[in-house]
Structures are given as structure tokens and as C-alpha cells.
Amino acid sequence: MKIIVVGGGGREHAIIKKLKENKDIEKIYALPGNGGIAEDAECVAIGACELDQIVDFAKEKAIDFAVVAPDDPLVLGLVDRLEDAGIPCFGPRANAAIIEGSKVFSKGLMKKYGIPTAEYRVFDDAESALGYLDSAPIPTVIKADGLALGKGVIIAFSRDEAKIAVTEIMRDKKFGKSGDKIVIEEYLEGPEVSVLAFTDGKTVKPMVSSMDHKRAGDGDKGLNTGGMGTIAPNPVYTESVAKECMETIFLPTIQAMNSEGRTFKGCLYFGLMITKDGPKVIEYNCRFGDPETQVVLPLLESDLFTVMKATAEEKLAETEVKFKNASCCCVIMASAGYPLSYKKGYEISIPEEVKDSVVVAGAKLENGRLVTSGGRVLGVTAVGDTLAEAIRSAYENTGKIHFENAFYRKDIGARALREEQKNSGI
């Protein structure tokens, strides 16, 4: 069995490590992969959005299965192209990936089918949007319609901030065509939860919940990032909340997509907020989250490839998806200056005894040495019987890894531990 995994970050490294557990897989190609992934798969210098080259490579190598992990190639239709070439895929086709590719589409879907989310307005010209902000409730949330590398959402706590966001997105084209339309929506309050779910368009099998830490600094201070760490499971996602989400959000979303002729097969990411009025959708993603994947997959007891294949073949109902009764923590090590400017090219030292716990996101091989090449450099993951144990182990391993200008948050999981204590009445 030969497979390709499209993408080159920490999420893809976590997926590849898990896929390697299946002994029927003889060969994994990563397109393009990275310096760390090269230890676990053969990296091929084809970019994730070079669709023609990916399809040609898959046909030339007689690939048996493809996993398309990032949002861009999914929205561009890579799964359509590969499936049309006779290669089975894990991931949605373009007409379903629009659930992430267009905020305007996803908000309209939720409104039409009664799926709980924030109140919102859509604008396709800056003047109307700026006029609306003169009287809109503050704080508010401004979202670019299209993909923007996870940076197209701005929470504005003043009218001036909101107007600057609209101007940058719509007039200055900060995110290019992704900002031709925007959504201005109600600011929701409550704890956030990420839930990834396998779905074949008929059955939904949620994975273990997680909690992301987006801000660069301790105490949730500093600039927004792609994620500085995660823990799983999220203690605010109780059994009763999970049941409500399945009934009011997960199944209705899949049914809504089917009704629109956009059957979703793959991993659907639900970004949720548990408000005083119940769970509401903040966002959908059409793929595994990053760095949520790094804590969810180590807890998966079932074989990942078997689940992915069942998803593609619409046999998920008869396939077991089982998770360990344990906790997981991932600490992201980044380059000083991230998410703004940072220096690259520093050698990374990873002792042999912690290599299994590391997924590499932004590093490349240079003269046989692994050196930094991105803002988020790597993630250090640990599983424990309790959340406290998982956090302690993750930080112990993080302390053994070195590269110049490294920084990481020291409080990943602290909020979740406080929540655990509150729930247990301590």
C-alpha cells in the first residue's frame, strides 16, 4: 500500500506518525513535507497547491490512497482531481470544502438550517460596512470571507479597531480576494472548544475534544497565532454538552450539506463556544486542525488508516472509532518574534529519547542538519493518565530540546486544570 499525505506542517507530521502504525502501508510520500517529516516519510518537493504535479506524481507512482490535509488544496479541488484520476482520498471535494472556504456560505448555511451561531451581517463593499459599524454593538467580530492563513478573523473591542479591520481587509486587500466580502458578527462569550469529527456524509463520529491556546504569551496575552499549544480532552466539553452538540450542530450540519448537494466526507472541524444559551458554532474547518491534531491522534486507539478508508468508502457506521481514556498535551516551540518577523536557520537539537514525542512544523534539512525555517518550529506532545501528568511530561520533554531564539508558553493546559478543579468542586 502506497499513500501520499499532502502538506508540510506539524499536523501532517502527526498524521504520518499515526498512519505508520498500519503495517499494510509500505510507503508514505509527503508533498512537500519538511525536514522533520523526512524521518518518517519520503518528502517530495511538490507544493500542496501544485495540483497538476500532485496528480501526475500520484499516477506515476500508482498511489493507492491520498490524504489531503491543508485547507487550500481542498478548496481548490485537489480531492476532485485525484478521485477523477481513480485515486481514493480522505478529504472533502471542493463543493463541500466551501464550508471553510467561504464564511459567507457557512453563515448562510447555519441560518437556513437553524444551526446555532452568532448573529451576523454580510458586506461586499467597505462603505456599507463602515456605515454599519457606526451603530453596531461593540465588541464585534470581523471575518474575511475566504481563506487567510487563519488570520482573517479580528475581534474588535472598539469602533476604531473595527473600522481599521474593515479598511485593511476590504480596501487595503490585506488578504487579497479573500476580503472581497466580509462577515461582521455578534461577539459571543464563553469557553471555546474544538471538536474534530470523522464523517462519510451519513455518519458522524466525533474525536476527543480539545482546547487551543491562540495567544503568543502566557495568560493569553500577546498577538494571535496559529496556536501555541493544545490539550485534550477539553474539560468544559461534558457528556451533556457533547449530546447537545450532536443533536443541534453535528448531525444538522451534515444533513444541511447533503440537502445542498454538497456531501461532506473527511474530517469536519467544529469550532464551538459554550455560551449561556448553549453551544454555538464559531467556525467550521474542512480538515484536521493544527495543532489540535497533535493531541487528538495520540489518543486514537483505532487504526487511523482503517478509519480514513471507511470514511472515503462511506462505511464509517460499521467502523470502530475508539479513543484512550487518557489526556494529551502539546507545547509548541516557536521562533522568537513569531507571529511577526523572526530569524531562521538555527540548528535544532532533539535528543533521541524524546524524538517520538516531537512533530516538526517549520524546519528543513540543511547539509544534514535540522534547522529552523518557520515561526512555529515544532510541537512536543505527551500522553498521561491525567491532564496534569500529560502537561508535566510535555514540559519535561520540551526542556530537553534546544535551538537559538526558541520560545514557548509556560502555561499550556493551566486554564483546563482550573476548569477541572472547578468541576470537581476543589
Buried (B, 14 or more C-beta within 10 A) or exposed (E): BBBBBBBBBBBBBBBBBBBBEBEEBEEBBBBBBBBBBBBBBEBBEBBBBBBEBBBEBBEEBEBBBBBBBBBBBBBBBBBBBBBEBEBBBBBBBBBBBBBBBBBBBBBBBBEEBEBBBBEBBBBEEBEBBBEBBEEBEBBBBBBBBBBBEBBBBBEBEEBEBBBBBBBBBBEEEBBEEBBBBBBBBBBBEBBBBBBBBBBBBBBBBBBBBBBBBBBBBBEBEBEBBBBBBBBBBBBBBBEEBBEBBBEBBBBBBBBBBBEBEBBBBBBBBBBBBBBEEBBBBBBBBBBBBBBBBBBBBBBBEBBBBBBBBBBBEBBBEEBEBEBEEBBBBBBBBBBEEBBEEBEBEBEBEBEEEBEEBBBBBBBBBEEEBBBBBBBBBBBBBBBBEEBBBBBBBBBEBBEBBEBEBBBBBEBBBBBBBEBBEEEEEE
